[in-house]
Each structure stands twice: as C-alpha cells, then as structure tokens.
Amino acid sequence: MASILNLIVMMLSVLISVAFLTLLERKILGYIQMRKGPNKASIMGLLQPIADAIKLISKEWSFLYVNKILFMFSPLLMITLSMLMWFLYPWSNNYLLNNSFMLLIALLGLNVYPVMLIGWVSNNNYAMLGSIRSIAQMISFEISLFLMFFILMMLTESYSLKDLYKSQYSFKFVMLILPVYLFFFTSMLIELNRTPFDLIEGESELVSGFNVEYYSSFFTLIFLAEYSSIIFMSYIMSVMFFGMKINSLQFVILLMFHMMLIIWMRGVLPRIRYDKLMMMCWTDFLMITMMYNLYIYLIKEIMMNMN
C-alpha cells in the first residue's frame, strides 16, 4: 500500500509540474519576445494554468462522423504511455526494474501508435497527414536513438538506470561522449515534437497537425502527455550523461536547465525543412552513432585485454 501511495503521489506531482511548466514556457517566450506573458490571474499569473485547465475541461463534447470509442481511447492511450515512463523514476526509494533501458526503448517505440490512431480516427485529411509525418519521422530517428542507448549499455554493461548512475560516481559520461550527448538532446527534441522539429504540428500547412479535431478534455490529455514527456526526457538526460543524485540541488538545476533549453529553442529557432530532417536522421546521426558504437566497443576490448 505504501508503494502504491508513493506512486499516486508521484503521478499527481508530475501533473502539477506539467501545469506550471506551461506557465514557465509562456513566461520565457514572453520575455524572449519582449512582452510580459500571463500576468493577470492571481499574483504574476500563477493561477493561469488552473484557469486554462478549467476553460478546456468545461467545453462540451461533440462527435461528427468518427468512431467514438477510438476517438476517446487514443488520447487516453497517449497519456497512459507517457505516465508509464515515470515508472522508471526511483519512487519508493527503489528502481522498479533491473531492465529499465529495455522498458524505456519499448515505451518510446509505442509512442507512435496513439499519434497514428489520433490522425486516422479524426476523419480529417490534415490530421492524417500529420500522423503520416509522425510515423516517418519516428521511424527515421529512433534507429539512431536506440544505438545511442546501446552506447550507454556498453559503457555500464547493464540494462539498469541504477547502474548507469553508479558508473558515473567519479567520471561523467558527458566528458567521454559529448557529441553523443548533443545528438541525444537533438533526438529528444524530435521525440517530443519540439521546435525546430515540430513538423507533426506544422500549423502553417497542417492546421495544428494530428490533433486538429481534438478539444475539451481530450486535448487536455494530449497536452499533458506531451509536457510530461518533456520533464521525463530532461530527467533521463540528466541521469544518463551526468549521473547526478536525484535528491541533490545540482540535479534539480540540471533538470531545470534542460527544460528551459527546450523552451528557449522554441523562441529562437525556425522550423526545419522536412527533407533536411530525413537526411539528418538517415545519414549524419546514423553514421556517427554507429562509429561511436564501434569506438566504445574497441575501448572496452582494449581494457579487457589489458586486464
């Protein structure tokens, strides 16, 4: 019962964090564009996320020429997969699984299905185009992303995030494989559909993309899933390459740095061209990550022979 209670508290904490992450994003984007951002609701706009949530949830539902069950199920599947990734967080003072990497790779691979379902069941050409873009984009970058995970598995000789943290007690992996960290951060932007890789939600040509037919509480679920993934990916990058203790001030600062960097990029970078993204995923990322896999393998072999 204590473990279940800890898990429920963690999930509620994530959802509250998502609400105020949206406020942080709007404030940062406001100051980048030389304006104030939300500042009317309560003190300095602190209650703006709650006001937005009430406004969204209070909208009525209507279904026009769609499969109602799948239409409602798709956002639920999206938020469920996003919340399942938080099972890898060390809640209740323990890691849940020894094969954390395997679960993470499986969940990242499944994330394409709710987006595909949302585009297909919406019965809208723009939504379908957005979901097709999503499938092509995710297939293209996930191959190199999994190879990056494999580099870290070889360094730690384990599938566990706990061993990954222990391996960096005296030496941080970011100092050994800094380019891989930069490529991983770029891949996370593609996974999160964030600028400059927000091609799935290209407003200029797809009218908001795959979620164009969603509103009310269904849109809220999609929104929560996307922003909780931002927090989780920032956590994963902090653990994988810096190995900070999660209850330390340095870890919190690093986590906030990654989240603010993702938000800052939305305010300063233009959207990349789609064919440029495909070229980058299938040539640059794939070739360099394969070379780094060979590089780490050779280092491990040399060290074993020396011993």
Helices and strands as residue ranges (DSSP letters): H 2-32, G 43-45, H 48-57, H 68-84, G 85-88, G 91-93, H 100-110, H 112-121, H 125-156, H 161-167, H 173-176, H 178-191, H 203-206, G 209-211, H 216-242, H 249-268, H 274-279, I 280-285, H 286-306
